[in-house]
Amino acid sequence: MSVRREVRPDGVALLTLDRPERHNAIDLATAGQLTEAWRAFRIDDAVRAVVLTGAGERAFCTGIDRSAVVPQPASPYSLDDPLLGIGPKSADLWKPVIAAVGGMACGGAFYLLGEAEFVVASENATFFDPHVSYGMVSAFETVHMAQRMPFGEAARMALTGTAERLSARRAYEVGLVSELTPPGGATAAALRAAAVIASWPAEPVQGTVRALWAAREAARQHALALAPHLISLGNLPPAAQTDLFEGRGRDYRVR
């Protein structure tokens, strides 16, 4: 299993992406396991809050695994995206979810961060979006981030690609991250916050989560509906994307 679940006595479930050798990138099996986990939490009354994290020290998640093969329909009006179902809200889970980020969080990781209630990060965390560098449209990821941080910051991260990474400190300053911890401390801090939340009556907590998301849902849904068309129109052919990916440089600026 590439997704580990642990339900603690305090009502908090710890969900861990467990592919550290692949920087916790999401292949098709992992995507299915994430969806299954969120749906299982919906009906498990022992779970009142969830902490989501990644195994190892190098990455929270680096998006979709480049080795995943996802056949696409010929129609420009359709797009098969295996990451659309990996977040808790896509599984209709309204129990609060806290993301604990250490190391890299990039690209498709934003599907997960975008559907968490808030983010706790270690000081060694970095955030970036490589799509445009590899000839791909950042659509779903940018929609999520534009709702979690100031527009200009989301735009800069999406448009600078692999040339810049957002530091944990800067992410905290702009509101993407709600708490900073020393390296390795994000999961413990997230578990502490989740335990507090899990100690309150479950129904009012879930109602509050739903109310928070209702405040932003209409704009989010309209933006997500447009995303597949932008991807179909703007993505380079897969072979060209592969060439760009294989020729990628390692130089970047952290700000």
N, C-alpha and C positions, 0 to 999 in steps of 0.2 A: 504494500500500500504506500502510495506517495503522499497521502494526506493522513496525518495521525490525529486521533481524537482522544481527549482525556476530559472526563466530567469530574469536577472536583466537589468535595462535600459542601462547599460554600455556594453552590449553584452556578458556578462559572465553568464553562467549557473552554478548554484550550485546544484550538485547531491549528495544526502546524503543517505547513508545506514542507515536505521531507525529501527534497531532491538537492541537497547541498552541492553535490558534484556537478549539477547543471544550473547552479545559481537559483534553484527553486523555480526554474522555468516550467511552464505548464504545457504538458503534452495532452493528448486527447484523453488518456486514462485519468490523469490528474483533474482535468476539467470535469469529467463525469463524477469523480469522487467528491469534488467540492460541492457540486449540485446536490449529490446524495446526502452529504453532511448537513447542509443547510436545511434540507427537507426533513431530515431526521430530528434536528433541533426543534423544528416547529411543533412536533407532537411529543417531545420529551419534557414533561413538567419539571424534571430535575434540573433542567437548564434554564436559567433566567437571564444570563448574559454570556457573551462569547468574546474571547480574545483570539485574534488571528495573527499568526506570526510565521516566520520562515526559519528553517533549521540552518545552523552554521552561522558564521560571523560575516560572511562576504556579501550576502544578499538576502533581502526580504523576498523579492520575486523579480525576475527580469522579463516577465511577459510570456508570450507563447514560445514554446520550444521550436527553434528553427527546423528541427528534424520532423516536425508534425506535418503530415500530408493532408491537406483539406481541399478536396475537389470542389470547384466552384461551378454553379449553373452558368449557362451561356448567356442568360438574360441579364442586361444591365440593371434591371429592376429588382434583382434578387442577389443576396449575399449570404453565404454560410459562414458564420463567425462562431467558432467553438467557445469563445470567451464570453459570449452574451449571457450564458447561464451560470457563470461562476460566482456571481455576487449574491449576497444574502437577500437583497430586495427583489432580484429577479426570481428568487425562489419563494417570494411572499413571506419572508421571515421578518417579523417586526420586533423581535427581541434585540436589545442593543448589542452592537458589535463594535469592539475597539481594535484597531490595527496597531500592532507593535512592530516598528520598523527598525532594523539594524542593517547597515551596509546598503547595497544598491536597491532602489525601487524604481523601475523604469517601464516604459511602454505599457504592455498589457497589465502590469501590476496596478495601473490606475483604475481598472475595472473593479478591483477589490477595494482600493482606498476610497474610490468614489462612492461606494455603497456602505462604508463604515460610518458610524456616528461621529467618531473622532479618532485622531491619530496620535500615538505616543512614539517618539523616535529617540534612538541613541545619537550621541553627538557625532558618531561616525557614519550616520545615514546620509545618503545623497539621492537626489531625485532628478531624473532626466527622461526625455522622450526622444528616442532615436529615429522615429519614423521617416522624417523628411530626408535624413542622411542616407537612408537606404531606399529612396524612391517610393515611399509609401505615404498615403494621406493619414495624418493623425486626426481621426474623427471622433470615435467613441471616447478615446482617452482624453482628448481636448474638451469634449463636452463635460466629462466628469470633473476635470481640473478647473475649468472655467467657473464651476459652481462652488469650488472649495477655496479659491484664492483670488486675489484681484486680477482683473482681466489682463492688465499689462504683464503681470508675472506669468500667467498661464500662456499668454501669447509668446513671450520671450522663451519660455521653456520649450514650447512646441516648435518654434521656428529656428532656434539655434541648434536643435538636434543633438548630436554627440559632442559638439564643440564646448558645451557648457553643462555643468551639473549644479543643481541647487543644493547648497549645503543644508544640514539640519538646522543650523542657526538661522539662516535666511528663511527656511521654510517655517520656522517658529515665528519669526518676525512678521511674516505676511499672513499668518493664520492657518496655513496648511497643517501644521503640527501644533498640538495643544500643550504638550509637555516634553521637555528635553531631559535626557538622563545621561549618565556616563556610559561609555561603550559597554554593551552587554546588559544594560539595565532596563531596556524598554519593556521587555516581557513582564518582568516583575512589577514595574510601575503600572502597566496596563492591567495586570491581574489584581492589584490593589484597588484600582478605580472600579474595575468590574465587580469586585466583591462588595463594594459599597452599594453599587447600583442593584446588584442581585439581592441585597438585604431588604429592599423596599417591596411593597406589594406588586405582584407581577402585572396585573391588569392595568393599573394606572401608569406603570412604566412603559408598557407596550403602547398604550394610548398616546402617551406623550411622544414616543418615537414616531408614531404615525402622524401626529399633528405636525411635528417638525418637518417631516418629508412632504406633507400636504402643502406646506408653504412654498415649496420649490418645485413640486411635481409637474405642473403644467408646462413650464418652460423647459424642463428637463426632457419630458416626453416628446415635445415638438422637435427639440434638437436631436435627440436620438433617432427619431424617425427619418431625419434628413441624412444621417451619417452614412448609411449603406450606399446611397447614390453618389455622395462625394468620393467615397472610396473607389467605386466602380469607375468613375470618370478620371480620377487623379492618379491612381496607382500605376507605376511602371510595370511592364510585363515581369512575371516571376523570374525569368532568367536575368534580367537587368538588375532586379533587386538582389539576387544572389551574388552577382558580380560586385555590387557596391558593398554588400555585407562582407564578402571574403577579402575585399581590399581595404577594409576599414582601418583607420589609424587609431593609435592609443593616446593621442594628445587631446587633453581637454582642460578647461578652466573651471575651477570650483569657485562659486561666488556666494 
